[in-house]
């Protein structure tokens, strides 16, 4: 029994260490939330500005989410990490940790919890964030452009052929390097009835539920209007006319579904 307990402890410690060993060298940017979930105002108590300042010390190019972003990051948001501060404060102690996620909303790193007993909120939050940052000693970073190719390119050209006007357009709409060909036929058949999904707001996006109700998709916001990442299926959701197109892979096959979504 003792041997089994020791083995389990070693396994848990190894798993914890492995989870923090992400290679961050392929990421050039960090986007810091301009407003953390536990606060009421943008950059309240200068918490976002402080987090940006501290993470710059690691060597990243850091922006607040409400700032103008570089063009390459606008085209491919997966070039950046997304930083927020998690609050676990109790009545008398402020407790904050710094969390980094990738473009799919997957947590790649969480610092230790920084604690402060300051009664002044501004001093307390800032002290806790600084202590959390100081714990990031195992967070090593040196940008390597040669590793950027390992990041999935957030780009897709949708070739749209309109038979009536005999025109071709290729807007950049979503995330992958696949090329989709959509042929617009003349409207000779009745329009199909689409499934209706209802959007419920969550952190950084929405959960889409059907009428049962059950959660069909978890979608995350991007910097492109009417384009979302489908977090639980590693796909994309984008608006087409009045409806929404969901694209994702199942068993290595591209699945495309159309929905009406009520936001």
TORKOL-4160 file (C-alpha; in steps of 0.2 Angstrom, whole numbers, padded with zeros to 4 digits, m for minus):
263
<pt num="1" X="0000" Y="0000" Z="0000"/>
<pt num="2" X="0014" Y="0012" Z="0004"/>
<pt num="3" X="0023" Y="0008" Z="m0012"/>
<pt num="4" X="0007" Y="0011" Z="m0022"/>
<pt num="5" X="0005" Y="0028" Z="m0013"/>
<pt num="6" X="0023" Y="0033" Z="m0017"/>
<pt num="7" X="0020" Y="0029" Z="m0035"/>
<pt num="8" X="0004" Y="0039" Z="m0036"/>
<pt num="9" X="0013" Y="0054" Z="m0028"/>
<pt num="10" X="0028" Y="0053" Z="m0041"/>
<pt num="11" X="0015" Y="0051" Z="m0055"/>
<pt num="12" X="0006" Y="0067" Z="m0050"/>
<pt num="13" X="0022" Y="0077" Z="m0047"/>
<pt num="14" X="0028" Y="0071" Z="m0064"/>
<pt num="15" X="0012" Y="0076" Z="m0073"/>
<pt num="16" X="0012" Y="0093" Z="m0064"/>
<pt num="17" X="0030" Y="0096" Z="m0070"/>
<pt num="18" X="0026" Y="0090" Z="m0088"/>
<pt num="19" X="0011" Y="0102" Z="m0089"/>
<pt num="20" X="0022" Y="0117" Z="m0086"/>
<pt num="21" X="0035" Y="0112" Z="m0099"/>
<pt num="22" X="0027" Y="0120" Z="m0114"/>
<pt num="23" X="0040" Y="0127" Z="m0126"/>
<pt num="24" X="0035" Y="0146" Z="m0126"/>
<pt num="25" X="0049" Y="0150" Z="m0138"/>
<pt num="26" X="0038" Y="0149" Z="m0153"/>
<pt num="27" X="0026" Y="0163" Z="m0146"/>
<pt num="28" X="0032" Y="0181" Z="m0150"/>
<pt num="29" X="0017" Y="0190" Z="m0142"/>
<pt num="30" X="0006" Y="0190" Z="m0126"/>
<pt num="31" X="m0011" Y="0198" Z="m0126"/>
<pt num="32" X="m0016" Y="0204" Z="m0108"/>
<pt num="33" X="m0035" Y="0205" Z="m0105"/>
<pt num="34" X="m0039" Y="0224" Z="m0102"/>
<pt num="35" X="m0051" Y="0219" Z="m0089"/>
<pt num="36" X="m0050" Y="0204" Z="m0078"/>
<pt num="37" X="m0066" Y="0194" Z="m0074"/>
<pt num="38" X="m0066" Y="0198" Z="m0055"/>
<pt num="39" X="m0065" Y="0217" Z="m0058"/>
<pt num="40" X="m0079" Y="0229" Z="m0063"/>
<pt num="41" X="m0069" Y="0242" Z="m0074"/>
<pt num="42" X="m0056" Y="0241" Z="m0088"/>
<pt num="43" X="m0038" Y="0241" Z="m0080"/>
<pt num="44" X="m0045" Y="0244" Z="m0063"/>
<pt num="45" X="m0031" Y="0247" Z="m0050"/>
<pt num="46" X="m0019" Y="0246" Z="m0065"/>
<pt num="47" X="m0019" Y="0227" Z="m0064"/>
<pt num="48" X="m0019" Y="0224" Z="m0083"/>
<pt num="49" X="m0005" Y="0238" Z="m0085"/>
<pt num="50" X="0005" Y="0230" Z="m0072"/>
<pt num="51" X="0003" Y="0212" Z="m0079"/>
<pt num="52" X="0008" Y="0219" Z="m0096"/>
<pt num="53" X="0024" Y="0228" Z="m0088"/>
<pt num="54" X="0029" Y="0212" Z="m0079"/>
<pt num="55" X="0027" Y="0200" Z="m0093"/>
<pt num="56" X="0037" Y="0211" Z="m0105"/>
<pt num="57" X="0052" Y="0207" Z="m0093"/>
<pt num="58" X="0051" Y="0189" Z="m0100"/>
<pt num="59" X="0055" Y="0196" Z="m0117"/>
<pt num="60" X="0038" Y="0195" Z="m0125"/>
<pt num="61" X="0030" Y="0209" Z="m0135"/>
<pt num="62" X="0015" Y="0212" Z="m0124"/>
<pt num="63" X="m0001" Y="0221" Z="m0128"/>
<pt num="64" X="m0018" Y="0224" Z="m0119"/>
<pt num="65" X="m0032" Y="0217" Z="m0128"/>
<pt num="66" X="m0040" Y="0234" Z="m0132"/>
<pt num="67" X="m0024" Y="0240" Z="m0140"/>
<pt num="68" X="m0020" Y="0240" Z="m0159"/>
<pt num="69" X="m0011" Y="0223" Z="m0162"/>
<pt num="70" X="0002" Y="0220" Z="m0175"/>
<pt num="71" X="m0004" Y="0214" Z="m0192"/>
<pt num="72" X="0003" Y="0196" Z="m0191"/>
<pt num="73" X="m0005" Y="0194" Z="m0175"/>
<pt num="74" X="m0022" Y="0200" Z="m0182"/>
<pt num="75" X="m0021" Y="0187" Z="m0196"/>
<pt num="76" X="m0014" Y="0173" Z="m0185"/>
<pt num="77" X="m0019" Y="0175" Z="m0167"/>
<pt num="78" X="m0011" Y="0158" Z="m0163"/>
<pt num="79" X="0006" Y="0168" Z="m0163"/>
<pt num="80" X="0002" Y="0175" Z="m0146"/>
<pt num="81" X="m0002" Y="0169" Z="m0129"/>
<pt num="82" X="m0017" Y="0176" Z="m0119"/>
<pt num="83" X="m0014" Y="0182" Z="m0101"/>
<pt num="84" X="m0026" Y="0184" Z="m0087"/>
<pt num="85" X="m0026" Y="0185" Z="m0068"/>
<pt num="86" X="m0036" Y="0173" Z="m0058"/>
<pt num="87" X="m0043" Y="0179" Z="m0042"/>
<pt num="88" X="m0045" Y="0167" Z="m0027"/>
<pt num="89" X="m0046" Y="0180" Z="m0013"/>
<pt num="90" X="m0054" Y="0177" Z="0004"/>
<pt num="91" X="m0061" Y="0190" Z="0016"/>
<pt num="92" X="m0045" Y="0196" Z="0022"/>
<pt num="93" X="m0032" Y="0190" Z="0010"/>
<pt num="94" X="m0030" Y="0194" Z="m0009"/>
<pt num="95" X="m0024" Y="0179" Z="m0019"/>
<pt num="96" X="m0020" Y="0181" Z="m0037"/>
<pt num="97" X="m0011" Y="0170" Z="m0050"/>
<pt num="98" X="m0006" Y="0173" Z="m0068"/>
<pt num="99" X="m0013" Y="0162" Z="m0081"/>
<pt num="100" X="m0007" Y="0160" Z="m0099"/>
<pt num="101" X="m0018" Y="0151" Z="m0113"/>
<pt num="102" X="m0016" Y="0148" Z="m0131"/>
<pt num="103" X="m0027" Y="0153" Z="m0145"/>
<pt num="104" X="m0039" Y="0138" Z="m0142"/>
<pt num="105" X="m0041" Y="0143" Z="m0124"/>
<pt num="106" X="m0030" Y="0129" Z="m0117"/>
<pt num="107" X="m0021" Y="0133" Z="m0101"/>
<pt num="108" X="m0002" Y="0132" Z="m0104"/>
<pt num="109" X="0005" Y="0140" Z="m0088"/>
<pt num="110" X="m0002" Y="0145" Z="m0071"/>
<pt num="111" X="0010" Y="0154" Z="m0059"/>
<pt num="112" X="0010" Y="0151" Z="m0040"/>
<pt num="113" X="m0003" Y="0161" Z="m0030"/>
<pt num="114" X="0003" Y="0178" Z="m0024"/>
<pt num="115" X="m0005" Y="0184" Z="m0008"/>
<pt num="116" X="m0007" Y="0201" Z="0000"/>
<pt num="117" X="m0015" Y="0207" Z="0016"/>
<pt num="118" X="m0015" Y="0225" Z="0011"/>
<pt num="119" X="m0032" Y="0233" Z="0015"/>
<pt num="120" X="m0030" Y="0245" Z="0000"/>
<pt num="121" X="m0037" Y="0236" Z="m0015"/>
<pt num="122" X="m0025" Y="0244" Z="m0027"/>
<pt num="123" X="m0009" Y="0240" Z="m0017"/>
<pt num="124" X="m0016" Y="0223" Z="m0012"/>
<pt num="125" X="m0019" Y="0217" Z="m0030"/>
<pt num="126" X="m0003" Y="0224" Z="m0037"/>
<pt num="127" X="0007" Y="0216" Z="m0023"/>
<pt num="128" X="m0002" Y="0199" Z="m0026"/>
<pt num="129" X="0001" Y="0200" Z="m0045"/>
<pt num="130" X="0020" Y="0205" Z="m0042"/>
<pt num="131" X="0022" Y="0190" Z="m0030"/>
<pt num="132" X="0013" Y="0178" Z="m0042"/>
<pt num="133" X="0025" Y="0185" Z="m0056"/>
<pt num="134" X="0040" Y="0182" Z="m0045"/>
<pt num="135" X="0036" Y="0164" Z="m0044"/>
<pt num="136" X="0038" Y="0161" Z="m0062"/>
<pt num="137" X="0056" Y="0156" Z="m0061"/>
<pt num="138" X="0053" Y="0140" Z="m0071"/>
<pt num="139" X="0045" Y="0150" Z="m0085"/>
<pt num="140" X="0059" Y="0151" Z="m0098"/>
<pt num="141" X="0058" Y="0161" Z="m0114"/>
<pt num="142" X="0069" Y="0165" Z="m0129"/>
<pt num="143" X="0060" Y="0169" Z="m0145"/>
<pt num="144" X="0064" Y="0158" Z="m0159"/>
<pt num="145" X="0057" Y="0162" Z="m0176"/>
<pt num="146" X="0062" Y="0145" Z="m0183"/>
<pt num="147" X="0048" Y="0137" Z="m0172"/>
<pt num="148" X="0034" Y="0148" Z="m0178"/>
<pt num="149" X="0030" Y="0135" Z="m0192"/>
<pt num="150" X="0024" Y="0123" Z="m0178"/>
<pt num="151" X="0010" Y="0135" Z="m0175"/>
<pt num="152" X="m0006" Y="0132" Z="m0185"/>
<pt num="153" X="m0009" Y="0146" Z="m0197"/>
<pt num="154" X="m0025" Y="0155" Z="m0194"/>
<pt num="155" X="m0030" Y="0157" Z="m0212"/>
<pt num="156" X="m0042" Y="0149" Z="m0224"/>
<pt num="157" X="m0047" Y="0155" Z="m0242"/>
<pt num="158" X="m0065" Y="0151" Z="m0246"/>
<pt num="159" X="m0066" Y="0150" Z="m0265"/>
<pt num="160" X="m0084" Y="0155" Z="m0269"/>
<pt num="161" X="m0091" Y="0153" Z="m0286"/>
<pt num="162" X="m0107" Y="0162" Z="m0291"/>
<pt num="163" X="m0115" Y="0153" Z="m0306"/>
<pt num="164" X="m0127" Y="0167" Z="m0309"/>
<pt num="165" X="m0115" Y="0181" Z="m0310"/>
<pt num="166" X="m0100" Y="0170" Z="m0315"/>
<pt num="167" X="m0089" Y="0178" Z="m0302"/>
<pt num="168" X="m0076" Y="0171" Z="m0290"/>
<pt num="169" X="m0071" Y="0178" Z="m0273"/>
<pt num="170" X="m0058" Y="0172" Z="m0260"/>
<pt num="171" X="m0061" Y="0180" Z="m0243"/>
<pt num="172" X="m0050" Y="0175" Z="m0229"/>
<pt num="173" X="m0063" Y="0169" Z="m0216"/>
<pt num="174" X="m0056" Y="0156" Z="m0204"/>
<pt num="175" X="m0043" Y="0145" Z="m0197"/>
<pt num="176" X="m0033" Y="0131" Z="m0206"/>
<pt num="177" X="m0024" Y="0131" Z="m0223"/>
<pt num="178" X="m0037" Y="0120" Z="m0232"/>
<pt num="179" X="m0046" Y="0128" Z="m0247"/>
<pt num="180" X="m0065" Y="0126" Z="m0248"/>
<pt num="181" X="m0075" Y="0127" Z="m0264"/>
<pt num="182" X="m0093" Y="0132" Z="m0262"/>
<pt num="183" X="m0104" Y="0133" Z="m0277"/>
<pt num="184" X="m0119" Y="0144" Z="m0277"/>
<pt num="185" X="m0133" Y="0135" Z="m0286"/>
<pt num="186" X="m0149" Y="0144" Z="m0292"/>
<pt num="187" X="m0162" Y="0142" Z="m0279"/>
<pt num="188" X="m0172" Y="0128" Z="m0287"/>
<pt num="189" X="m0176" Y="0119" Z="m0270"/>
<pt num="190" X="m0185" Y="0125" Z="m0254"/>
<pt num="191" X="m0173" Y="0131" Z="m0241"/>
<pt num="192" X="m0169" Y="0119" Z="m0227"/>
<pt num="193" X="m0174" Y="0121" Z="m0209"/>
<pt num="194" X="m0159" Y="0125" Z="m0199"/>
<pt num="195" X="m0155" Y="0119" Z="m0181"/>
<pt num="196" X="m0156" Y="0134" Z="m0169"/>
<pt num="197" X="m0143" Y="0137" Z="m0156"/>
<pt num="198" X="m0144" Y="0149" Z="m0141"/>
<pt num="199" X="m0128" Y="0159" Z="m0135"/>
<pt num="200" X="m0124" Y="0160" Z="m0117"/>
<pt num="201" X="m0110" Y="0171" Z="m0112"/>
<pt num="202" X="m0094" Y="0163" Z="m0104"/>
<pt num="203" X="m0077" Y="0169" Z="m0101"/>
<pt num="204" X="m0069" Y="0175" Z="m0118"/>
<pt num="205" X="m0084" Y="0168" Z="m0128"/>
<pt num="206" X="m0100" Y="0159" Z="m0128"/>
<pt num="207" X="m0108" Y="0142" Z="m0125"/>
<pt num="208" X="m0120" Y="0137" Z="m0139"/>
<pt num="209" X="m0135" Y="0126" Z="m0133"/>
<pt num="210" X="m0149" Y="0118" Z="m0142"/>
<pt num="211" X="m0167" Y="0117" Z="m0136"/>
<pt num="212" X="m0165" Y="0101" Z="m0126"/>
<pt num="213" X="m0155" Y="0110" Z="m0118"/>
<pt num="214" X="m0137" Y="0103" Z="m0121"/>
<pt num="215" X="m0121" Y="0112" Z="m0125"/>
<pt num="216" X="m0116" Y="0109" Z="m0143"/>
<pt num="217" X="m0101" Y="0121" Z="m0145"/>
<pt num="218" X="m0090" Y="0131" Z="m0134"/>
<pt num="219" X="m0084" Y="0146" Z="m0145"/>
<pt num="220" X="m0070" Y="0158" Z="m0141"/>
<pt num="221" X="m0069" Y="0176" Z="m0147"/>
<pt num="222" X="m0056" Y="0181" Z="m0160"/>
<pt num="223" X="m0050" Y="0198" Z="m0167"/>
<pt num="224" X="m0060" Y="0195" Z="m0183"/>
<pt num="225" X="m0078" Y="0201" Z="m0183"/>
<pt num="226" X="m0090" Y="0186" Z="m0184"/>
<pt num="227" X="m0077" Y="0173" Z="m0183"/>
<pt num="228" X="m0075" Y="0162" Z="m0167"/>
<pt num="229" X="m0064" Y="0147" Z="m0163"/>
<pt num="230" X="m0074" Y="0131" Z="m0158"/>
<pt num="231" X="m0064" Y="0126" Z="m0142"/>
<pt num="232" X="m0071" Y="0109" Z="m0139"/>
<pt num="233" X="m0069" Y="0103" Z="m0157"/>
<pt num="234" X="m0054" Y="0113" Z="m0163"/>
<pt num="235" X="m0064" Y="0121" Z="m0177"/>
<pt num="236" X="m0071" Y="0137" Z="m0182"/>
<pt num="237" X="m0088" Y="0146" Z="m0183"/>
<pt num="238" X="m0091" Y="0161" Z="m0195"/>
<pt num="239" X="m0106" Y="0170" Z="m0201"/>
<pt num="240" X="m0112" Y="0168" Z="m0219"/>
<pt num="241" X="m0127" Y="0179" Z="m0223"/>
<pt num="242" X="m0139" Y="0178" Z="m0209"/>
<pt num="243" X="m0133" Y="0160" Z="m0203"/>
<pt num="244" X="m0118" Y="0153" Z="m0196"/>
<pt num="245" X="m0106" Y="0140" Z="m0202"/>
<pt num="246" X="m0097" Y="0128" Z="m0191"/>
<pt num="247" X="m0082" Y="0118" Z="m0197"/>
<pt num="248" X="m0072" Y="0105" Z="m0188"/>
<pt num="249" X="m0064" Y="0088" Z="m0191"/>
<pt num="250" X="m0071" Y="0071" Z="m0185"/>
<pt num="251" X="m0061" Y="0056" Z="m0189"/>
<pt num="252" X="m0050" Y="0066" Z="m0200"/>
<pt num="253" X="m0065" Y="0071" Z="m0211"/>
<pt num="254" X="m0070" Y="0090" Z="m0212"/>
<pt num="255" X="m0087" Y="0092" Z="m0206"/>
<pt num="256" X="m0097" Y="0108" Z="m0211"/>
<pt num="257" X="m0114" Y="0112" Z="m0203"/>
<pt num="258" X="m0125" Y="0127" Z="m0204"/>
<pt num="259" X="m0135" Y="0135" Z="m0190"/>
<pt num="260" X="m0146" Y="0149" Z="m0184"/>
<pt num="261" X="m0139" Y="0156" Z="m0168"/>
<pt num="262" X="m0148" Y="0168" Z="m0156"/>
<pt num="263" X="m0135" Y="0179" Z="m0147"/>
